[in-house]
Amino acid sequence: MKKLFATLCLLIALPASAIDCSNMWDWAAAACQRVDKINREGKNDLLVSGYSWHDRSTYTADKLEDFQEFAYGGGLGKRITDENNNQEFIYGMIFADSHNQPQLQVGYMRLWYWPIVGELSAGLGVSLQLISRQDVVGGIPFPAPLPIASVRYGKASLIGTFIPRLNGQLNNGNVAYVFGRYEFD
């Protein structure tokens, strides 16, 4: 399963070829066609993983001592930009999670941007991704829809998300994750 997931991450780096979206439910075919368009027509991005901040009121001091918050790693993506300068992109990343274990993820992001001044803009959006972590369901990929915020200057972006605490238990959730993106073409 992990090899399959790693292969999916690497597919984003390969030259684009058409994806067969036939024989799917209507909603799945529409999503598949959108990903296919981004894959074929998209411009290349480099992703550099950054930092995972754990809410100090959500975790015990002992648990926080065990965490690594520098999430080194990276990935590749492809993006399309519409006439309003909003962006959609697909991506694959691998980086060190809080336990210094590899976290793999592939996903789709949609960002709506608003100009601030000159080349500086701010954006909000959503990410739909598959994540594989050893400490969550034994590394089996699981879906994660998350909110996204971005600050972009020219071809460089700082993108962040927030993973909320879902079950109300201590030592779980309320993590902010930030990474960088550079648009090559």
Secondary structure, DSSP 8 states (H G I E B T S, - for coil): -HHHHHHHHHHTTS--------SS-HHHHHHHHHHHHHHHH-EEEEEEEEEEEE-TTTS-HHHHHH---B--EEEEEEEEE-TTS-EEEEEEEEEE-TTS-EEEEEEEEEEEEEEEETTEEEEEEEEEEEEEBTTBGGG--EEEEEEEEEEEETTEEEEEEEE--SS--SSS--EEEEEEEEE--
